[in-house]
C-alpha cells in the first residue's frame, strides 16, 4: 500500500494514480479509469476527476494508494 499525503482538500483520481506511480502517464490513467479497471473505496469508478479525500483508497492491478492528510 502506498500512502499519498496531501495538503489540499482533495486530489483527483487520475492525478493520484500518476503521483503514486500506479500508472506511467496521465493518458494511461484516463484509459484505465474509463475501462473500469480502478476501484475507489471498493467500487468500480469511471470518473477520472473523482475527488479523493483523506481516508479514500484507489486500487489498480492489486496495488493500493491511500490518501492521508
Buried (B, 14 or more C-beta within 10 A) or exposed (E): EEEBEBEEEBBBBBBBBBBBEBBEEEEBBBEBBEEEBBBBEEEEBEEBEBEBEBEBBBBBEEBBBBBEE
